[in-house]
């Protein structure tokens, strides 16, 4: 698939609703500096410097889904304990709906506590993990409560995900009921299975995503070669009556089998920092892509990219649409990634300042790109070495331009602008004016159009306070997004009258 089609796919994920059933867990991280060996026993003493909590298991999938811009309704169980409140608060902060997560007395919230040593205060190394969990099946009454919630939500959701870590929730009868109800409702069911020799409980699902090890257990032979993956995928598809099998093959990408095709999809080599959460990212991207109607191969290509980015991060980490856009541009166009959040952008700019490069900043909506924009951005590039573009978010454009704008969403606009040679970095901001962003970027030169000479350039006083300057770019007469849209509107009205 061409990079332009991939860009179009990832920037049009929309906001589908994913119904996620699975083992929700709390990940706890204790970071400590390694000091010395304990006099009590031959063990390392760590001085705690930081504690962090994050969602693990199905919670990680929920985080990935919401980061991709989709909605997520969670169904699962937690204990009646403080960790349950920490976990549900994390999910709520992500924007996930947690009404389907029920508390069960006498059953702990699944918690994985990781002790992480810090070498030289920076380099992380996991030393120990302590698990608190119960893996027994639920009581019949608890399953009934969850099924009632599932039935209520099924009609409102676009796709179903089952994330199974063998923690007792997704038992055979329960799984089969979930899959059958989804099929009856015409909804796809995606499964990320555990290590198990019997996958019969997933029979009738739409798609399953075992990794190499999980597939080996399920089919009874080692998946070492692509030929093994081909054979294993066929066995799973036929035994479980699946539409699609995706076997993830780490550095070899993934093997895809559908009713129409069977092929390997390769990926770029990665610097693997931590594989934790890669399967969660794979499931999330497949779910969001398929929910909006992408074909399976496109969805898998996007999922390969997303999970590849995830393994380059420590622990369970999310991957944003902008990161995926950057990666597609890097892979297919030979460009460096241009789209960044503010914190990451500032780190890049620190490097450029060390190289004595002049940083230029401008901002705008850049909704319908036209010649005036191109000339304006060329002017910006002519003022210095590094051009940073602050791009108005969809929300801020609506407030500035009205409810019918923008025509193109922020991901589309950023992807198109990133292909221009005159722009080095792009960051999206949500405020109505860019002053806060300008204060973080601290440009040497601030550029605005000549039409701002009488309005007062936002950020002028701040930039000039440390010796920077403001430059006003000449405008191309008759060229603006508004005038372009007016012309298009006039053409349509003329067609209507003539018709």
ABEGO torsion letter per residue (X at the ends): XBAAAAAAAAAAAEBBBBBBBEBBBBBBBBBBBBABBBAABBBBBBBBABBBBBBBEAAAAAAAAAAAGBBBBBBBBBBBBAAAAAAAAAAAAAGBBAAABBBBBGBBBBBBBBBBBBBGGABBBBABBBBBBBABBBBAAAAAAAAAAAAAAAAABABBBBBBAGAGABBAAAAAAAAAAAAAAGBBBBBBBBBBABAAAABGBABBBBBAAAAAAAAGBBBABAAAAAAAAAAAAAAAGBABBBBBAEAAEBBBBBAABBBBBBBBBBBBABABGAAAAAAAAAAAAAAAGBBAAAAAAAAAAAAAAAAABBEBBBBBAAAAAAAAAAAAAGBBBABBBAAAAAAAAAAAAAAGBBBBBBBEAGABBBAAAAAAAAAAAAABABBBBBBBBAAAAAAAAEAAOBABBAAAAAAAAAABAABABBBBBABABAAAAAAAAGBABBBBBAAAAAAEBBGAAAAAAAGBBBBBBBBBBGBBAAAAAAAAAAAAAAAAAAX
